[in-house]
Amino acid sequence: MPTFEHADAEIAYQVQGDGPPVLFIQGVGVPGSGWRPQLEGLAGRFCCVAFDHRGLGQSSPVAGRLSIADLVGDTLALMDHLGWADAHLVGHSMGGVIAHQLALEARDRVRSLSLLCTFARGKDAARLSPWIAWVGLRTRVGSRPMRRRAFLEMILPASQRRGADLEALAAQYGAFFGRDLADQPPVVMVQLRALAGHDQSARLPELGGLPTLVASSAEDRLALPVYGRALAGAIRGARYYQFADAAHGVTIDRPELVNTLLAEHLAAAEAARS
């Protein structure tokens, strides 16, 4: 993977396809490889770029604290490195927060927003509900198969886990996460602290009129659909869509549906520019 340097870090990225520029921004603990189904599905129509946040994949480790502003800075620096004056931004979970914060800081760099399984307020992502506390604990303690099963419970709906070979499923999904699902990278807690301290929801109405798609999953217990609806409601003209029988890992679990939705939104935003 090619890399570039920004703010004392080396950031790794990948480019696939040709066409209007689309930058994919991942969430907590997920490298750019988590976008592989989207890059493969959309590269025939768009120039798709995904990257590893600092602390993940082939990017530099994190020393100390991070803020959402730091991650926005990395994202803008990548656009500068690529020579992109602007791009469509697609963000999942924390990546959605980074995307809408970047649009607030530099709206002229954003052609459209696609905000998937995400939040208006970063602190909602870092909340500690009883279910999140219990499943999160189980991803860190117990045997390795137990930790893998707990992680799958966070990202997949019950229908996808019921009767499945969970070890085989964990290996399949581990390829997208770039690790054994029994292991959680240290940067996860750093990223969650960055989210917990971030709330620019009062400014979201400033994004009114920017082509925006907000999509939630009906069975997502991390980014609850109520958070997605609130986010869409705060941005004038935003379209809201809800995936049925899907959870937080919808981009990997239901790639055909996600890619169709994204392609329609991106094409409409491009048409509106002409």
Beta strands, then each sheet from edge to edge (+ up, - down):
strand 1: 3-6
strand 2: 9-16
strand 3: 21-25
strand 4: 47-51
strand 5: 87-92
strand 6: 110-116
strand 7: 212-217
strand 8: 239-243
sheet 1: 1+ 2- 4+ 3+ 5+ 6+ 7+ 8+
end
